[in-house]
Amino acid sequence: MFAQFYSGMHWSVLPIFALLLFLATFLTVVVRTLLPSRRAQLDQQARLPFEGDRVRDADDVITARIGRPS
């Protein structure tokens, strides 16, 4: 079935190349993520706050619950 489909295509190598490129990229990302040598670095980066996040203190919590005093 696939041979008949690809026999009419002039650029039959491109879908196979795209598949192999995807698989190589996917496997590279998975292997780099699961390497034990990078686990400490990834754990440290996972604990970083997002941009704009800040640590809330007790005054922020009270203000959020009862509103700003006037």
Jmol script that loads the backbone (N, CA, C; Angstrom):
load data "model"
ATOM      1  N   MET A   1       0.816  -1.183   0.000  1.00  0.00           N
ATOM      2  CA  MET A   1       0.000   0.000   0.000  1.00  0.00           C
ATOM      3  C   MET A   1       0.872   1.263   0.000  1.00  0.00           C
ATOM      4  N   PHE A   2       1.856   1.312   0.890  1.00  0.00           N
ATOM      5  CA  PHE A   2       2.722   2.480   0.934  1.00  0.00           C
ATOM      6  C   PHE A   2       3.605   2.572  -0.303  1.00  0.00           C
ATOM      7  N   ALA A   3       4.034   1.438  -0.809  1.00  0.00           N
ATOM      8  CA  ALA A   3       4.873   1.444  -2.008  1.00  0.00           C
ATOM      9  C   ALA A   3       4.106   2.019  -3.189  1.00  0.00           C
ATOM     10  N   GLN A   4       2.833   1.699  -3.298  1.00  0.00           N
ATOM     11  CA  GLN A   4       2.020   2.236  -4.379  1.00  0.00           C
ATOM     12  C   GLN A   4       1.813   3.743  -4.206  1.00  0.00           C
ATOM     13  N   PHE A   5       1.633   4.179  -2.959  1.00  0.00           N
ATOM     14  CA  PHE A   5       1.455   5.607  -2.690  1.00  0.00           C
ATOM     15  C   PHE A   5       2.720   6.392  -3.036  1.00  0.00           C
ATOM     16  N   TYR A   6       3.869   5.883  -2.586  1.00  0.00           N
ATOM     17  CA  TYR A   6       5.126   6.593  -2.811  1.00  0.00           C
ATOM     18  C   TYR A   6       5.650   6.454  -4.245  1.00  0.00           C
ATOM     19  N   SER A   7       5.182   5.478  -5.004  1.00  0.00           N
ATOM     20  CA  SER A   7       5.692   5.290  -6.365  1.00  0.00           C
ATOM     21  C   SER A   7       5.290   6.447  -7.282  1.00  0.00           C
ATOM     22  N   GLY A   8       4.183   7.090  -7.005  1.00  0.00           N
ATOM     23  CA  GLY A   8       3.750   8.202  -7.832  1.00  0.00           C
ATOM     24  C   GLY A   8       4.340   9.539  -7.419  1.00  0.00           C
ATOM     25  N   MET A   9       5.075   9.571  -6.341  1.00  0.00           N
ATOM     26  CA  MET A   9       5.639  10.831  -5.842  1.00  0.00           C
ATOM     27  C   MET A   9       7.061  11.021  -6.361  1.00  0.00           C
ATOM     28  N   HIS A  10       7.355  12.240  -6.758  1.00  0.00           N
ATOM     29  CA  HIS A  10       8.709  12.546  -7.199  1.00  0.00           C
ATOM     30  C   HIS A  10       9.612  12.854  -6.016  1.00  0.00           C
ATOM     31  N   TRP A  11       9.040  13.339  -4.936  1.00  0.00           N
ATOM     32  CA  TRP A  11       9.805  13.725  -3.746  1.00  0.00           C
ATOM     33  C   TRP A  11       9.517  12.745  -2.608  1.00  0.00           C
ATOM     34  N   SER A  12       9.594  11.480  -2.868  1.00  0.00           N
ATOM     35  CA  SER A  12       9.219  10.465  -1.883  1.00  0.00           C
ATOM     36  C   SER A  12      10.163  10.394  -0.691  1.00  0.00           C
ATOM     37  N   VAL A  13      11.322  10.969  -0.805  1.00  0.00           N
ATOM     38  CA  VAL A  13      12.285  10.921   0.296  1.00  0.00           C
ATOM     39  C   VAL A  13      11.912  11.918   1.389  1.00  0.00           C
ATOM     40  N   LEU A  14      11.231  12.988   1.059  1.00  0.00           N
ATOM     41  CA  LEU A  14      10.949  14.038   2.031  1.00  0.00           C
ATOM     42  C   LEU A  14      10.091  13.585   3.216  1.00  0.00           C
ATOM     43  N   PRO A  15       9.002  12.836   3.030  1.00  0.00           N
ATOM     44  CA  PRO A  15       8.247  12.393   4.217  1.00  0.00           C
ATOM     45  C   PRO A  15       9.062  11.482   5.129  1.00  0.00           C
ATOM     46  N   ILE A  16       9.877  10.644   4.544  1.00  0.00           N
ATOM     47  CA  ILE A  16      10.714   9.753   5.351  1.00  0.00           C
ATOM     48  C   ILE A  16      11.782  10.553   6.077  1.00  0.00           C
ATOM     49  N   PHE A  17      12.369  11.523   5.407  1.00  0.00           N
ATOM     50  CA  PHE A  17      13.351  12.399   6.048  1.00  0.00           C
ATOM     51  C   PHE A  17      12.716  13.176   7.195  1.00  0.00           C
ATOM     52  N   ALA A  18      11.506  13.682   6.997  1.00  0.00           N
ATOM     53  CA  ALA A  18      10.820  14.425   8.051  1.00  0.00           C
ATOM     54  C   ALA A  18      10.533  13.533   9.249  1.00  0.00           C
ATOM     55  N   LEU A  19      10.127  12.304   9.003  1.00  0.00           N
ATOM     56  CA  LEU A  19       9.867  11.370  10.092  1.00  0.00           C
ATOM     57  C   LEU A  19      11.141  11.070  10.869  1.00  0.00           C
ATOM     58  N   LEU A  20      12.223  10.808  10.167  1.00  0.00           N
ATOM     59  CA  LEU A  20      13.491  10.527  10.835  1.00  0.00           C
ATOM     60  C   LEU A  20      14.012  11.732  11.597  1.00  0.00           C
ATOM     61  N   LEU A  21      13.835  12.922  11.044  1.00  0.00           N
ATOM     62  CA  LEU A  21      14.250  14.136  11.739  1.00  0.00           C
ATOM     63  C   LEU A  21      13.438  14.332  13.019  1.00  0.00           C
ATOM     64  N   PHE A  22      12.137  14.094  12.949  1.00  0.00           N
ATOM     65  CA  PHE A  22      11.289  14.199  14.133  1.00  0.00           C
ATOM     66  C   PHE A  22      11.714  13.194  15.196  1.00  0.00           C
ATOM     67  N   LEU A  23      11.912  11.949  14.798  1.00  0.00           N
ATOM     68  CA  LEU A  23      12.305  10.920  15.766  1.00  0.00           C
ATOM     69  C   LEU A  23      13.652  11.236  16.410  1.00  0.00           C
ATOM     70  N   ALA A  24      14.601  11.701  15.627  1.00  0.00           N
ATOM     71  CA  ALA A  24      15.911  12.047  16.175  1.00  0.00           C
ATOM     72  C   ALA A  24      15.800  13.203  17.170  1.00  0.00           C
ATOM     73  N   THR A  25      15.010  14.211  16.832  1.00  0.00           N
ATOM     74  CA  THR A  25      14.830  15.347  17.728  1.00  0.00           C
ATOM     75  C   THR A  25      14.115  14.925  19.006  1.00  0.00           C
ATOM     76  N   PHE A  26      13.058  14.141  18.873  1.00  0.00           N
ATOM     77  CA  PHE A  26      12.304  13.684  20.029  1.00  0.00           C
ATOM     78  C   PHE A  26      13.177  12.859  20.967  1.00  0.00           C
ATOM     79  N   LEU A  27      13.916  11.919  20.409  1.00  0.00           N
ATOM     80  CA  LEU A  27      14.777  11.081  21.241  1.00  0.00           C
ATOM     81  C   LEU A  27      15.886  11.877  21.900  1.00  0.00           C
ATOM     82  N   THR A  28      16.425  12.867  21.210  1.00  0.00           N
ATOM     83  CA  THR A  28      17.453  13.718  21.795  1.00  0.00           C
ATOM     84  C   THR A  28      16.903  14.486  22.991  1.00  0.00           C
ATOM     85  N   VAL A  29      15.714  15.042  22.862  1.00  0.00           N
ATOM     86  CA  VAL A  29      15.105  15.788  23.966  1.00  0.00           C
ATOM     87  C   VAL A  29      14.824  14.866  25.149  1.00  0.00           C
ATOM     88  N   VAL A  30      14.307  13.681  24.890  1.00  0.00           N
ATOM     89  CA  VAL A  30      14.000  12.737  25.969  1.00  0.00           C
ATOM     90  C   VAL A  30      15.273  12.302  26.692  1.00  0.00           C
ATOM     91  N   VAL A  31      16.301  11.964  25.939  1.00  0.00           N
ATOM     92  CA  VAL A  31      17.552  11.506  26.556  1.00  0.00           C
ATOM     93  C   VAL A  31      18.193  12.631  27.365  1.00  0.00           C
ATOM     94  N   ARG A  32      18.220  13.843  26.822  1.00  0.00           N
ATOM     95  CA  ARG A  32      18.830  14.963  27.555  1.00  0.00           C
ATOM     96  C   ARG A  32      18.051  15.296  28.811  1.00  0.00           C
ATOM     97  N   THR A  33      16.745  15.120  28.787  1.00  0.00           N
ATOM     98  CA  THR A  33      15.928  15.414  29.957  1.00  0.00           C
ATOM     99  C   THR A  33      16.140  14.371  31.049  1.00  0.00           C
ATOM    100  N   LEU A  34      16.310  13.132  30.666  1.00  0.00           N
ATOM    101  CA  LEU A  34      16.407  12.055  31.645  1.00  0.00           C
ATOM    102  C   LEU A  34      17.830  11.760  32.113  1.00  0.00           C
ATOM    103  N   LEU A  35      18.816  12.471  31.603  1.00  0.00           N
ATOM    104  CA  LEU A  35      20.189  12.222  32.033  1.00  0.00           C
ATOM    105  C   LEU A  35      20.339  12.554  33.520  1.00  0.00           C
ATOM    106  N   PRO A  36      20.933  11.677  34.297  1.00  0.00           N
ATOM    107  CA  PRO A  36      21.100  11.959  35.728  1.00  0.00           C
ATOM    108  C   PRO A  36      21.990  13.167  35.995  1.00  0.00           C
ATOM    109  N   SER A  37      22.922  13.447  35.125  1.00  0.00           N
ATOM    110  CA  SER A  37      23.826  14.580  35.351  1.00  0.00           C
ATOM    111  C   SER A  37      23.093  15.917  35.246  1.00  0.00           C
ATOM    112  N   ARG A  38      21.972  15.966  34.545  1.00  0.00           N
ATOM    113  CA  ARG A  38      21.222  17.216  34.410  1.00  0.00           C
ATOM    114  C   ARG A  38      20.059  17.314  35.384  1.00  0.00           C
ATOM    115  N   ARG A  39      19.779  16.262  36.127  1.00  0.00           N
ATOM    116  CA  ARG A  39      18.614  16.255  37.008  1.00  0.00           C
ATOM    117  C   ARG A  39      18.706  17.351  38.068  1.00  0.00           C
ATOM    118  N   ALA A  40      19.868  17.566  38.659  1.00  0.00           N
ATOM    119  CA  ALA A  40      20.022  18.599  39.680  1.00  0.00           C
ATOM    120  C   ALA A  40      19.791  19.986  39.088  1.00  0.00           C
ATOM    121  N   GLN A  41      20.296  20.222  37.892  1.00  0.00           N
ATOM    122  CA  GLN A  41      20.107  21.513  37.232  1.00  0.00           C
ATOM    123  C   GLN A  41      18.630  21.738  36.906  1.00  0.00           C
ATOM    124  N   LEU A  42      17.945  20.722  36.418  1.00  0.00           N
ATOM    125  CA  LEU A  42      16.534  20.868  36.090  1.00  0.00           C
ATOM    126  C   LEU A  42      15.683  21.073  37.341  1.00  0.00           C
ATOM    127  N   ASP A  43      16.018  20.381  38.433  1.00  0.00           N
ATOM    128  CA  ASP A  43      15.290  20.577  39.690  1.00  0.00           C
ATOM    129  C   ASP A  43      15.475  21.996  40.211  1.00  0.00           C
ATOM    130  N   GLN A  44      16.682  22.520  40.087  1.00  0.00           N
ATOM    131  CA  GLN A  44      16.952  23.890  40.525  1.00  0.00           C
ATOM    132  C   GLN A  44      16.173  24.892  39.666  1.00  0.00           C
ATOM    133  N   GLN A  45      16.126  24.681  38.386  1.00  0.00           N
ATOM    134  CA  GLN A  45      15.396  25.582  37.508  1.00  0.00           C
ATOM    135  C   GLN A  45      13.895  25.474  37.723  1.00  0.00           C
ATOM    136  N   ALA A  46      13.410  24.308  38.097  1.00  0.00           N
ATOM    137  CA  ALA A  46      11.973  24.126  38.330  1.00  0.00           C
ATOM    138  C   ALA A  46      11.499  24.903  39.552  1.00  0.00           C
ATOM    139  N   ARG A  47      12.402  25.169  40.483  1.00  0.00           N
ATOM    140  CA  ARG A  47      12.030  25.908  41.690  1.00  0.00           C
ATOM    141  C   ARG A  47      12.096  27.420  41.516  1.00  0.00           C
ATOM    142  N   LEU A  48      12.586  27.889  40.386  1.00  0.00           N
ATOM    143  CA  LEU A  48      12.664  29.336  40.157  1.00  0.00           C
ATOM    144  C   LEU A  48      11.252  29.903  39.975  1.00  0.00           C
ATOM    145  N   PRO A  49      11.017  31.106  40.493  1.00  0.00           N
ATOM    146  CA  PRO A  49       9.685  31.707  40.309  1.00  0.00           C
ATOM    147  C   PRO A  49       9.515  32.200  38.877  1.00  0.00           C
ATOM    148  N   PHE A  50       8.262  32.280  38.455  1.00  0.00           N
ATOM    149  CA  PHE A  50       7.977  32.854  37.152  1.00  0.00           C
ATOM    150  C   PHE A  50       8.224  34.351  37.195  1.00  0.00           C
ATOM    151  N   GLU A  51       8.401  34.951  36.034  1.00  0.00           N
ATOM    152  CA  GLU A  51       8.610  36.391  35.960  1.00  0.00           C
ATOM    153  C   GLU A  51       7.363  37.096  36.484  1.00  0.00           C
ATOM    154  N   GLY A  52       7.565  38.042  37.382  1.00  0.00           N
ATOM    155  CA  GLY A  52       6.450  38.789  37.941  1.00  0.00           C
ATOM    156  C   GLY A  52       5.928  38.189  39.229  1.00  0.00           C
ATOM    157  N   ASP A  53       6.283  36.939  39.532  1.00  0.00           N
ATOM    158  CA  ASP A  53       5.867  36.346  40.797  1.00  0.00           C
ATOM    159  C   ASP A  53       6.710  36.927  41.919  1.00  0.00           C
ATOM    160  N   ARG A  54       6.091  37.068  43.044  1.00  0.00           N
ATOM    161  CA  ARG A  54       6.856  37.508  44.200  1.00  0.00           C
ATOM    162  C   ARG A  54       6.320  36.773  45.413  1.00  0.00           C
ATOM    163  N   VAL A  55       7.110  36.764  46.446  1.00  0.00           N
ATOM    164  CA  VAL A  55       6.718  36.090  47.672  1.00  0.00           C
ATOM    165  C   VAL A  55       5.726  36.965  48.412  1.00  0.00           C
ATOM    166  N   ARG A  56       4.620  36.363  48.777  1.00  0.00           N
ATOM    167  CA  ARG A  56       3.594  37.114  49.510  1.00  0.00           C
ATOM    168  C   ARG A  56       3.897  37.047  50.998  1.00  0.00           C
ATOM    169  N   ASP A  57       3.759  38.169  51.663  1.00  0.00           N
ATOM    170  CA  ASP A  57       3.932  38.164  53.104  1.00  0.00           C
ATOM    171  C   ASP A  57       2.559  38.244  53.777  1.00  0.00           C
ATOM    172  N   ALA A  58       2.549  38.292  55.084  1.00  0.00           N
ATOM    173  CA  ALA A  58       1.291  38.265  55.835  1.00  0.00           C
ATOM    174  C   ALA A  58       0.414  39.467  55.502  1.00  0.00           C
ATOM    175  N   ASP A  59       0.998  40.646  55.304  1.00  0.00           N
ATOM    176  CA  ASP A  59       0.207  41.838  54.981  1.00  0.00           C
ATOM    177  C   ASP A  59      -0.522  41.677  53.651  1.00  0.00           C
ATOM    178  N   ASP A  60       0.122  41.056  52.672  1.00  0.00           N
ATOM    179  CA  ASP A  60      -0.528  40.828  51.377  1.00  0.00           C
ATOM    180  C   ASP A  60      -1.722  39.891  51.517  1.00  0.00           C
ATOM    181  N   VAL A  61      -1.579  38.870  52.352  1.00  0.00           N
ATOM    182  CA  VAL A  61      -2.661  37.909  52.537  1.00  0.00           C
ATOM    183  C   VAL A  61      -3.846  38.571  53.233  1.00  0.00           C
ATOM    184  N   ILE A  62      -3.573  39.354  54.266  1.00  0.00           N
ATOM    185  CA  ILE A  62      -4.651  40.036  54.999  1.00  0.00           C
ATOM    186  C   ILE A  62      -5.344  41.040  54.092  1.00  0.00           C
ATOM    187  N   THR A  63      -4.580  41.783  53.320  1.00  0.00           N
ATOM    188  CA  THR A  63      -5.155  42.778  52.413  1.00  0.00           C
ATOM    189  C   THR A  63      -6.026  42.105  51.356  1.00  0.00           C
ATOM    190  N   ALA A  64      -5.608  40.952  50.866  1.00  0.00           N
ATOM    191  CA  ALA A  64      -6.375  40.251  49.851  1.00  0.00           C
ATOM    192  C   ALA A  64      -7.694  39.722  50.423  1.00  0.00           C
ATOM    193  N   ARG A  65      -7.690  39.379  51.695  1.00  0.00           N
ATOM    194  CA  ARG A  65      -8.907  38.819  52.310  1.00  0.00           C
ATOM    195  C   ARG A  65      -9.908  39.885  52.701  1.00  0.00           C
ATOM    196  N   ILE A  66      -9.451  40.993  53.278  1.00  0.00           N
ATOM    197  CA  ILE A  66     -10.409  41.988  53.791  1.00  0.00           C
ATOM    198  C   ILE A  66     -10.449  43.262  52.959  1.00  0.00           C
ATOM    199  N   GLY A  67      -9.588  43.396  52.019  1.00  0.00           N
ATOM    200  CA  GLY A  67      -9.552  44.604  51.203  1.00  0.00           C
ATOM    201  C   GLY A  67      -8.601  45.634  51.800  1.00  0.00           C
ATOM    202  N   ARG A  68      -8.319  46.629  51.039  1.00  0.00           N
ATOM    203  CA  ARG A  68      -7.408  47.679  51.493  1.00  0.00           C
ATOM    204  C   ARG A  68      -8.093  48.565  52.529  1.00  0.00           C
ATOM    205  N   PRO A  69      -7.373  48.858  53.616  1.00  0.00           N
ATOM    206  CA  PRO A  69      -7.971  49.784  54.588  1.00  0.00           C
ATOM    207  C   PRO A  69      -8.029  51.194  54.013  1.00  0.00           C
ATOM    208  N   SER A  70      -9.115  51.883  54.289  1.00  0.00           N
ATOM    209  CA  SER A  70      -9.226  53.233  53.732  1.00  0.00           C
ATOM    210  C   SER A  70      -8.901  54.295  54.735  1.00  0.00           C
TER     211      SER A  70
END
end "model"
wireframe off; spacefill off
backbone 0.3
color backbone group
